Amino acid sequence: MGDYADGFCQSGLFSIVRKPNYAAEQSIWICFYLFAVAATGGNFLNWSIIGGLKLTMLFQGSGFFTEKLTLMKYPEAYAKYQRRVPLYVPRLWRVNSKTNNTETQSLVSVESKK
């Protein structure tokens, strides 16, 4: 079964964030808002904030809902995956949990050793 042995994908983008498509969609809407701020001369309270906030809230709610469903379907495997991989924002470092100290490694060096 390979990548899907636990019942869900954990490789590729899914090894960096659990919901890469949701993260990208939210980022796009935030960027649209920031472009609107730049186009209005730095006015942070403009009409585009409504769409950006509503769609970000929609994806937040959908993400937490699908997390709950997946955790119910694969309780042990998905709980481990949740501890290892962040939901939307990738970690640029990892704490070395084997020695239980604050020594960190960059994500690039950890991934290249695999």
Protein Blocks (a to p, Z undefined) as FASTA:
>chain_A
ZZmmnopafehjllmbmblmlmmmmmmmmmmmmmmmmmnnopabbfklmmmmmmmmmmmm
mmmmmmmmmmmmmmmlmmmmmmmpcfklccfbdcdfklopabdcdfklmmmmZZ
